[in-house]
Amino acid sequence: MDIFWRLVLSHLVADFTLQTNWINKIKMEKLLGVFVHVFIHLIVTYTLLFPYLLNVWFGLGKIQLKGYLVIFMICILHFLVDQIKIYFIKNNIYRDNTISFLIDQIFHFYFIFIFTPFDNVPTNFAGEKIIMIFSFLVLVSHTATILIYYIEKDLNNTSFPSFDQKYFMIFERVVLFSFMLIESKIGWILVILWILQLYYMKFRKVVDISNINFYFSIIISFIFGMIARYYL
């Protein structure tokens, strides 16, 4: 499972943390943007999977597919999925919304799954703890930002959050997630207090926080916090 979780973390970092607004914009305008995006994926994945690059991941008769080649194939498929999505959106075949975002991610994770060399899989699908924690952190921070944006866009036609709004809520979710990892009553007390201070910030309008952002941020942090607690 170590390879699988490293592939997951590589995808999350390259697709969310390192996909800036500029890269996302140029992806929609030029083919070069997709190449840049996928090249970042390739570099990040090769870096995180470095210990496994020369290992044989799959054997097909006399053909042996090593890690570096399988990763390259995953990145090619990532390029095709992204390019098809962009084509559909630009030609109004379907809208750039929550559904298209989720479908896009389902395809990416599907290819990661089928190209992972599973061997001696533990019953709880656990991998390296530090890799799993970082994966959950990216999900709670940058991935959640994009998901919440799409939901708000579909329901309220809101624009992408400003820099301050984006990173304020990322900070709130990460801290809440971190408190969830404290396995004692103190952890739960801190969780409750942190939610109350976030509600106060929302109620007093210190920061513009929508109901969707408020509740989804708490739910996402809680879910992945509980999952992380299970694996720690």
N, C-alpha and C positions, 0 to 999 in steps of 0.2 A: 504493500500500500504506500510505501515511501515515494515511489515514482509517481503514483496517481496524485498524491497530495501536493507534490512539488509542481506537477503540471497544473493543478488547480490554482495554486498560489501564483505561478507564472502568468496564467491567463488573467487572473484578477488584477494583478499589478499592472500588466501591460494594457489591459482593456479598460481599466478604470483609473487607477492612480496616475499612470503615465499618459493617458489619453487626454491631453489638454483641450481646451476650447478651440485653439488654433488647429490642432490635428483633426478634431472632429469636423471643423468647418471646411478644411481643405480636402478631407475625405469625400465630402458631398459635392465638391466642385471639380476635383481633378483625380485622375487615376493615380497620380503621383502620391496623393495623400494616403491612399490605401496601401501603397507600397511602403511608405514611411511607417505607417501604423503596424504593418505586418513585420517589417524589419525590426521594429522595437520588440515585438513579440518574440522573434527569433533570438535576439540578443539576450533578452531576459530569461527565456526558457533554457537556452544553452548555458547561461550562467548558473541558474539554480539546479540544473540537471547535470552539471559538469562531471560529477563522480560516475555518472551512468552513461555518458556519451558513447563510449567504446564497448559497452556491454551489448551482447546480442539480446534484443528484446523479443524478436519473433524469428522462428525458423520455418521456412517453407521449402521443404526438401533440401536441396543443396544451397538454396538462397537463404542467407542470414541477414536480417535487417537489424543493424545496430542503432543505438539510441539517437545518434546525431541525424541519421536518415529518417527515422520515424518522426522526430520532432520537425524536421523540414517538411515532411508530408502533412503533418498537422497544421503547420503554418500556411501551406498552400491551400488546404481546405478552409482555413480561416479567411484567407484572401477571397476565395470563391463565395463563401457565405456572405461576407460583408459586401462584396461587389453586387451580388444578386439582390441583397436588401436595398442597397442604394439605387439600383436600377428600378426596382419595384416602387420605391418611394418617389423617385424623380418622374416616373411615368404614371403616377397616381393609381397604381395597381392596388396598393394599400397604403394607409397613412403611417406616418412616423409617430407611433403611439405606444402605449403600454404593452399591447398585444404583440406588436412587431418587435419590440425590445425583448420581451420574454421568449418569443420564438427564436430570435437571433441567438440568445444565450443558450437556449435548449440545444440548438444545433452544435454550438461550440463545445458544450460540455459532453454532448453525445460522442463527438469525435475524440475528445480527450479520453472518454471511458473506453471506447472500442480499441484505441491504440495504446492502452496501458497494458503492460505485461504483468498480469496478476499472477502471483505465486504465493502460496501459503497465506491466503487472506484471513486475517483474524475475524472472528464473528462480529465484532463491533466496528469493523472497517477502519480501525485506528492506524495512524501513521506516526511520523515524528511529531511530538507534542508541539515543539516550537514552530514548525511549519504549519500545523493545524491552527494554532493560536493566531499567527500572522494572517492566515487565510480568513479567519473569522473577523479579525480586525479590519481587513480591507472590505469585507462584506458589510460590516456595521458602519464603516466610514464612507468610502467613495461609492461603493455599489449602491448602498441605501440612498445616497444623495440622488443618483440617477433614477432609481426606481420611484422615489417619492416625487421627483420632478415630473416624470411621465404621468403618474397618477393625478397630480394636481393640474397638469396641462390638459388632460382628458376631461377632468371634472369641472375645472374652473378657468381653463384657458390662460393659466398663469405662465409667465416667462421664467427662464432659468434664474435661479437665485443669484444675488450679487455675491461678490467675493466674501464680504463680511457675513452675510446670512449663511452661505455655504459652509464656511469653516467654523462658524459659531456652533451650528448644529452638528457638524462632524465632531467637534470637541465634546459637546454634550453627550452624544451617543457613545463615544469612546470611553469617557469617564464612567458612564452608567454601565457599560459593558464590563469595565475593569472592576467596578464594585461588585458585580455579579460573581466574580471569580473568588471573592473572599468567602471561604467556607466557615462562616460563623455568624452569630446573630448580629455582630457589628456590620458585616457585609450587607445584610438586609436593611438594617437601620440606615446605612449610608445610601442605599438604593432609594428608599422612601424619601429621605431628606433631599436627595438630588432631584427626584421627580418633582417634589414640592417647590424647590427653587426654580426649576424650569417652568413650572406652572405660574409661579409668581412673575417671572420675567415676561411670560406671555400675557398674563392678566394686566400687568402694569405697562405693557407695550414698550418695555425697554428694548426689545428686539421684535421685529415683525415675524411672528411665528403663527402659521396657519394651524387650524385644527388638524388637518391631514398630516402635516409635518410633525406636530406635537405627538399625536397618538401613534403614528406609524414609527416614529423614532423610538418611542418607548417599547413598542411591541417588538420591533426588529432587534433592539439591544437586549431585551429580555430573552427572546428565543435563542439567539446565538450565545448569550451569556449562559443559559441553562445547558446548551449543547456543549460549550467549552468546559463547564464544571464537570460534566459527565466524563469527559476525556482526560481531565487533569488527574 
